[in-house]
Amino acid sequence: MILKYFLAEGVVCRHELFVAAAQDHPNDILQELPDPILDDIAFPKPMEQHRPSFEPQDNLDAMQIAWRYQNLPKVQSALASSSRFGHYYDVSKTMEPEIRLTAKCHRFYAPEHHTKSSPTHSPMLESYSALLKSLQDVIQREGFDVAAPMSNSRNILRIGLHSLGSALWGDDLCCRDNPTQRHALTNFLYGLRALLRSSLSVAVVTLPSHLIQNTALMDSITRLCDNAIALESFKGSERETNPLYKDYHGLLHVRQVPHLNCLSSQLPDHKDLAFKLKRKQFTIERLHLPPDLSERVSRVSRGELAGAAMAGSGCGSGSSGNKHLDF
């Protein structure tokens, strides 16, 4: 879903796209992009732009609010900022073909690039080599290289690589604890970083991290990324039936953020982020647990404990006879 958001934003911003996948065909991924919507906050309606403003004293029927609450900020759990960034999308609808076809898209489908089996001494799989070669050709042919002459018509290339490291790419990261091609993906990421640093392009790579058992290798992959997030789904876990998490579908962990001129990155303070997929949108919010309304300690039991404490203030265990007192 995050990859589709990334590609849909590229279509709306008229950027060029490069989509690579091994399971789903890139055409199928592009046909399932969410439909962009125009919200009233970012794009006010023409009638609302010239609507006259009324002062509170001029409108006698206007609802008044206590002066002490007027300047208080509204409490909201959504991660929204004062300045708008990006666009909004409706995931219940797919993007219209007229809008989708306005953006130029390059596709790479791994099963269509049949290559010979790579030797054991090769540092990179043939599928990754073909993907890197295809990406390099697009960057040089379409003028995304930084060394190319500057022009007013230069654009940005958005690269979406879906489910790298899976067995469909010929990789065995998800199949074994000690994969034979354990350095194939990291070598590809090194080459990808070199292309991104020397071109007007940005890439989003998705990995089936829940299937990769080698934690050291996963840490190496994370360090090769500028930004890294992990989605932990509640599906199939005990949190799925826990009433405390009934409003969410999983947790979002921030693993890596960009860091310049320092050895390690400083992770954000908010580590209790959760996500949920609604009917029309995918939202990320701060995790707010409901108050503990357990009935184990009710008002009656609290009253009994208080009365027993008062009755037993003389330290006579036999005088009160309450089972909660020891002396």
KOLKOLGU-525863 format. One record per residue (C-alpha): residue number from 0; residue in one letter; chain; y, x, z. Coordinates in steps of 0.02 Angstrom, whole numbers, plus 32768, in hexadecimal, padded with zeros to 4 digits. Last residue first. Layout:
# KOLKOLGU-525863
    n  res  chain     Y     X     Z
  NUM    a      A     Y     X     Z
...
END
This chain:
# KOLKOLGU-525863
    n  res  chain     Y     X     Z
  326    f      A  7E5D  7F68  8C16
  325    d      A  7E10  7F57  8B68
  324    l      A  7E72  7EC1  8B29
  323    h      A  7E4E  7E68  8A83
  322    k      A  7DC1  7E00  8ACF
  321    n      A  7E37  7DA1  8B3E
  320    g      A  7DF4  7D7E  8BED
  319    s      A  7EA3  7D80  8C36
  318    s      A  7E7F  7DA5  8CED
  317    g      A  7DE1  7E0C  8CD4
  316    s      A  7E35  7E9B  8C7A
  315    g      A  7EC1  7EAD  8CF6
  314    c      A  7F3E  7F2E  8CBE
  313    g      A  7FD0  7EC3  8CFD
  312    s      A  8016  7EB9  8C4C
  311    g      A  7F77  7E61  8C17
  310    a      A  7FC4  7DB5  8C07
  309    m      A  8055  7DF8  8BA0
  308    a      A  7FE3  7E5A  8B2B
  307    a      A  7F6F  7DC6  8B1A
  306    g      A  7FFE  7D56  8AEA
  305    a      A  8038  7DD1  8A65
  304    l      A  7F88  7DE5  8A20
  303    e      A  7F6D  7D2A  8A1D
  302    g      A  8011  7D12  89C4
  301    r      A  7FE4  7D93  8940
  300    s      A  7F3E  7D3C  8927
  299    v      A  7F94  7C96  890E
  298    r      A  8015  7CDE  8896
  297    s      A  7F8D  7D22  8828
  296    v      A  7F46  7DD1  881D
  295    r      A  7EB3  7DC4  87A6
  294    e      A  7F10  7D49  873A
  293    s      A  7F49  7DCA  86BC
  292    l      A  7FF2  7DAF  866E
  291    d      A  8012  7E64  8644
  290    p      A  80AE  7E61  85DA
  289    p      A  809A  7E68  851C
  288    l      A  8089  7F13  84C8
  287    h      A  8116  7F4C  8457
  286    l      A  80E1  7FC8  83D1
  285    r      A  8178  7FFF  836E
  284    e      A  8172  7FB4  82C2
  283    i      A  8135  7FDC  8213
  282    t      A  8131  7F48  819B
  281    f      A  80D0  7F22  80FC
  280    q      A  8118  7E87  80AC
  279    k      A  80F5  7DDB  8064
  278    r      A  805B  7D99  80BC
  277    k      A  8069  7E14  8149
  276    l      A  8017  7EBE  8152
  275    k      A  8031  7F08  81FD
  274    f      A  8061  7FB5  8236
  273    a      A  8071  8009  82DF
  272    l      A  80DE  8095  8321
  271    d      A  80CE  80D5  83D2
  270    k      A  80FC  818B  83B3
  269    h      A  81B7  8171  83B4
  268    d      A  81FD  8219  83EA
  267    p      A  81F8  8265  833D
  266    l      A  8191  8302  831B
  265    q      A  81EB  83A9  831C
  264    s      A  81A0  841A  8299
  263    s      A  815F  84C7  82BB
  262    l      A  8195  8577  8289
  261    c      A  824C  8552  826A
  260    n      A  82C9  8571  81DE
  259    l      A  82A8  84C7  818F
  258    h      A  8230  8441  81CC
  257    p      A  81F6  83A7  816D
  256    v      A  818D  832C  81D2
  255    q      A  80D2  8333  81F7
  254    r      A  8052  82C9  8251
  253    v      A  80AE  8225  826C
  252    h      A  802B  81A7  82A6
  251    l      A  802C  80F1  8272
  250    l      A  7FC0  8079  82D3
  249    g      A  7F5E  7FE3  8295
  248    h      A  7F5A  7F2B  8264
  247    y      A  7FDA  7EE7  82DE
  246    d      A  8000  7E41  8335
  245    k      A  7F56  7E35  838B
  244    y      A  7F6A  7EE0  83DB
  243    l      A  7F71  7EAA  8492
  242    p      A  7EEE  7E23  8472
  241    n      A  7E69  7EA9  8458
  240    t      A  7DEE  7E6E  83D3
  239    e      A  7E26  7EEC  834F
  238    r      A  7E45  7F70  83D4
  237    e      A  7D8A  7F83  83E9
  236    s      A  7D7E  7FD0  833D
  235    g      A  7D3F  7F8C  8297
  234    k      A  7DEB  7F6D  8250
  233    f      A  7E71  7FAF  82C4
  232    s      A  7EAF  8024  823C
  231    e      A  7EF4  80D1  825F
  230    l      A  7F73  8101  81DA
  229    a      A  7FA2  81B9  81D2
  228    i      A  8049  8202  81A1
  227    a      A  8074  82AA  8152
  226    n      A  811C  82E8  8113
  225    d      A  813D  8393  80C8
  224    c      A  8086  83AF  80A2
  223    l      A  8024  8452  80A7
  222    r      A  8017  8448  8164
  221    t      A  7FB8  83A6  8156
  220    i      A  7F35  83F1  80E2
  219    s      A  7F19  8480  815C
  218    d      A  7F07  8406  81EC
  217    m      A  7E86  83A3  8189
  216    l      A  7E23  8443  816C
  215    a      A  7E22  8469  8225
  214    t      A  7DEF  83B5  824C
  213    n      A  7D53  83BA  81DE
  212    q      A  7D13  8307  81E5
  211    i      A  7D70  82C5  814D
  210    l      A  7D42  820D  813B
  209    h      A  7DD6  81C7  819E
  208    s      A  7E49  8238  8139
  207    p      A  7E28  81D9  8098
  206    l      A  7EBE  8230  8048
  205    t      A  7F5B  81EE  7FF4
  204    v      A  7FD7  825F  7F9B
  203    v      A  808E  8232  7F7D
  202    a      A  80EC  82A6  7F08
  201    v      A  81A1  82D1  7EE0
  200    s      A  81E8  8316  7E3F
  199    l      A  827F  8371  7DFA
  198    s      A  8220  8413  7DDC
  197    s      A  8206  84C2  7E21
  196    r      A  81DE  8493  7ED5
  195    l      A  816F  8404  7E9C
  194    l      A  8107  8473  7E2A
  193    a      A  80EC  84F6  7EB2
  192    r      A  80BF  846F  7F2F
  191    l      A  803C  842B  7EB7
  190    g      A  7FEF  84D8  7EA3
  189    y      A  7FDF  84EC  7F5F
  188    l      A  7F9B  843B  7F6A
  187    f      A  7F15  8467  7EEB
  186    n      A  7EE3  84FF  7F50
  185    t      A  7ED6  8490  7FEB
  184    l      A  7E69  8415  7F8E
  183    a      A  7DEE  8497  7F4F
  182    h      A  7DE5  84F9  7FF1
  181    r      A  7D56  8497  8040
  180    q      A  7CEF  8496  7FA1
  179    t      A  7C48  84B6  7FF7
  178    p      A  7C6F  8436  807C
  177    n      A  7C44  845C  8132
  176    d      A  7C40  83B2  8188
  175    r      A  7C01  8364  80E9
  174    c      A  7C22  82C9  807F
  173    c      A  7CDD  82AA  8092
  172    l      A  7D12  8358  805D
  171    d      A  7C92  835A  7FD0
  170    d      A  7D09  8359  7F3C
  169    g      A  7CD6  8320  7E8F
  168    w      A  7D72  82B3  7E7E
  167    l      A  7D08  8219  7E9C
  166    a      A  7CC8  826A  7F3D
  165    s      A  7D70  8254  7F8F
  164    g      A  7DE9  82E3  7FAE
  163    l      A  7E7B  8291  7F58
  162    s      A  7E89  81D6  7F75
  161    h      A  7F19  81A9  7F00
  160    l      A  7F97  8224  7EBB
  159    g      A  8042  81D6  7E9C
  158    i      A  80C5  8244  7E49
  157    r      A  8179  8209  7E38
  156    l      A  81D8  8268  7DB1
  155    i      A  8296  8269  7DBD
  154    n      A  830A  8259  7D27
  153    r      A  8378  82C5  7CB9
  152    s      A  83E7  8264  7C41
  151    n      A  8487  82C2  7C68
  150    s      A  843B  8366  7C32
  149    m      A  8410  840B  7C84
  148    p      A  83AD  8488  7C1E
  147    a      A  82FB  84A0  7C5E
  146    a      A  82DF  851C  7CEB
  145    v      A  82D5  848D  7D69
  144    d      A  8240  8445  7D0B
  143    f      A  8247  8388  7CF8
  142    g      A  8264  8393  7C3C
  141    e      A  81E0  8317  7BFF
  140    r      A  8170  839A  7BB1
  139    q      A  8177  8419  7C3F
  138    i      A  8158  839E  7CCC
  137    v      A  80D7  833C  7C67
  136    d      A  8077  83DB  7C3B
  135    q      A  8077  8414  7CF0
  134    l      A  8030  836D  7D29
  133    s      A  7FA5  8376  7CA8
  132    k      A  7F7B  8428  7CDD
  131    l      A  7F78  83F8  7D95
  130    l      A  7F08  8364  7D72
  129    a      A  7E93  83CC  7D06
  128    s      A  7E88  8450  7D8E
  127    y      A  7E67  83CC  7E13
  126    s      A  7DDA  8382  7DAC
  125    e      A  7D96  842E  7D85
  124    l      A  7D8B  8457  7E3E
  123    m      A  7DF0  84E7  7E82
  122    p      A  7DCA  8594  7EC8
  121    s      A  7D41  85B2  7E45
  120    h      A  7CBA  8624  7E8C
  119    t      A  7C36  859A  7E8A
  118    p      A  7C4C  8579  7DD2
  117    s      A  7CA1  84D8  7D98
  116    s      A  7C3B  8452  7D42
  115    k      A  7C7A  842C  7C94
  114    t      A  7D06  83B1  7C7F
  113    h      A  7D0F  82F8  7C5E
  112    h      A  7DC3  82BF  7C69
  111    e      A  7DAF  8203  7C56
  110    p      A  7D5A  81F6  7CFF
  109    a      A  7DF7  8241  7D53
  108    y      A  7E77  81C3  7D15
  107    f      A  7F22  8212  7CFC
  106    r      A  7FB4  81A4  7CCA
  105    h      A  8069  81C3  7C99
  104    c      A  80E7  8136  7CB2
  103    k      A  8190  8111  7C65
  102    a      A  81EB  808B  7CC7
  101    t      A  8228  7FED  7C6E
  100    l      A  8174  7FB3  7C5D
   99    r      A  816B  7F7F  7D13
   98    i      A  8203  7F0E  7D0A
   97    e      A  81C7  7EAC  7C72
   96    p      A  8116  7EAC  7CB8
   95    e      A  8152  7E4D  7D52
   94    m      A  8125  7E9F  7DF6
   93    t      A  809A  7E4F  7E59
   92    k      A  80B2  7DCB  7EDC
   91    s      A  8075  7DBD  7F90
   90    v      A  80B3  7E6E  7FAF
   89    d      A  8168  7E38  7FA4
   88    y      A  81D8  7ED0  7F98
   87    y      A  8278  7F12  7FE5
   86    h      A  82E3  7F9E  7FA0
   85    g      A  8318  804B  7FD6
   84    f      A  8389  8079  8066
   83    r      A  8403  8002  80BB
   82    s      A  8478  804B  813B
   81    s      A  8470  8005  81EC
   80    s      A  83BB  8036  8202
   79    a      A  831D  7FD0  8214
   78    l      A  827C  8004  826A
   77    a      A  8249  7F53  829C
   76    s      A  823B  7F2F  8355
   75    q      A  82E1  7ED9  8367
   74    v      A  8355  7EC1  83FB
   73    k      A  8403  7E8B  83C5
   72    p      A  848E  7EFA  8403
   71    l      A  84FF  7EB7  848E
   70    n      A  85B4  7E9F  845C
   69    q      A  85BB  7DE1  846B
   68    y      A  854E  7DD2  8506
   67    r      A  85D5  7DE9  858B
   66    w      A  864B  7D75  852F
   65    a      A  85D4  7CE2  853D
   64    i      A  85AE  7C94  8495
   63    q      A  860D  7C0A  843C
   62    m      A  85C4  7B94  83BC
   61    a      A  8643  7B60  833A
   60    d      A  867F  7AAB  8344
   59    l      A  8732  7AD7  836C
   58    n      A  8744  7B47  82D5
   57    d      A  87F1  7B98  82D2
   56    q      A  87D7  7BED  837B
   55    p      A  873A  7C44  8340
   54    e      A  8791  7C8B  82A6
   53    f      A  8754  7C50  81FF
   52    s      A  8727  7CC0  816D
   51    p      A  8737  7C84  80BB
   50    r      A  869C  7C92  804A
   49    h      A  86C6  7CFF  7FB6
   48    q      A  8629  7D6C  7FBD
   47    e      A  85BB  7CDD  7FF7
   46    m      A  85C8  7C7F  7F53
   45    p      A  8598  7D1A  7EF0
   44    k      A  84FD  7D37  7F5C
   43    p      A  84F9  7DD1  7FC5
   42    f      A  8488  7E5F  7F88
   41    a      A  8455  7ED1  8017
   40    i      A  8458  7E4F  809F
   39    d      A  8420  7DBC  8034
   38    d      A  8381  7E12  7FFE
   37    l      A  8355  7E30  7F48
   36    i      A  8299  7E3A  7F31
   35    p      A  822A  7EB9  7ED9
   34    d      A  8178  7E82  7EAB
   33    p      A  80EE  7EED  7EF1
   32    l      A  808E  7F63  7E7D
   31    e      A  7FE2  7F21  7E4F
   30    q      A  7FEE  7F3E  7D93
   29    l      A  8019  7FF4  7DB1
   28    i      A  7F7A  8011  7E15
   27    d      A  7F10  7FBE  7D90
   26    n      A  7F5E  802A  7D08
   25    p      A  7F3B  80C5  7D71
   24    h      A  7E82  809A  7D6E
   23    d      A  7E37  8085  7E1A
   22    q      A  7DB8  8105  7E51
   21    a      A  7DF2  81B0  7E15
   20    a      A  7EB0  81A1  7E1C
   19    a      A  7F4D  81F0  7DD6
   18    v      A  7FF5  819A  7DBD
   17    f      A  808E  81F4  7D76
   16    l      A  812C  818C  7D76
   15    e      A  81D8  819F  7D27
   14    h      A  826B  8160  7D8D
   13    r      A  82C9  80C0  7D62
   12    c      A  82FB  809E  7E18
   11    v      A  8299  7FFA  7E16
   10    v      A  8200  804F  7DCB
    9    g      A  8209  80DF  7E46
    8    e      A  8215  8066  7ED9
    7    a      A  8178  8011  7E98
    6    l      A  811D  80B9  7E95
    5    f      A  8145  80DF  7F4A
    4    y      A  811D  802E  7F83
    3    k      A  8077  8039  7F27
    2    l      A  8050  80DE  7F7F
    1    i      A  8079  808E  8027
    0    m      A  8000  8000  8000
END
